[in-house]
Amino acid sequence: MTARRIGLLGGSFNPAHEGHRHISLLGLKRLRLDEVWWLVTPQNPLKSSRETAPFEERMRAAARVARHPRIRITDIERRFGTQHTADTLAMLLPRFPKCRFVWLMGADNLQQISEWKDWRRIFRTVPIAVFSRPPYSKAALMARSARVFADSRAPEPLARRIVTMQPPAWVFMHTPTHAGSATRIRARKKVATAARKRAKVAVGE
């Protein structure tokens, strides 16, 4: 039986947006994946809990955004009780021995991954597919992680093989980009909320 090819997209999804879906669809097509699993984390250890929406709310929003039969929204990290990607992968892979996994991320995360717990272990655990994302792409390719694992970078024309490559192996793909950003969405919500409060004060509510 042929192993199922699964892309893993982790994050707070605070909130999920079309950029997440865009990367997932590119992964399905460019990497010939059978599915993409969104690993919605209960709490990103690098982000403030005060700015993170409740977990169930983020799960529901992710399901609304995904809108695809081969994109699965999962609570794997909550069930595992893990917060860090390296720990999640260590528990996930043995449970699905008949699957081939690849970690999906935007160029901004390649730039930041050296701040993650046991980030080198992540590279040595699963292949990684990085999708271009302006304005981070150029800096990402000069980031610490890219330098440390420079010899493990696969040529872009071999992207479809990355799922079956022995880690460490990663590929950077110059793909069509999407402007979706959870940070911008949260900023717009703050502005809208502040405007509504000012309007209520103005009318004496």
Order of alpha helices (4+ residues) and beta strands (2+ residues): beta-alpha-beta-alpha-beta-alpha-alpha-beta-alpha-alpha-beta-alpha-alpha-beta-beta-alpha
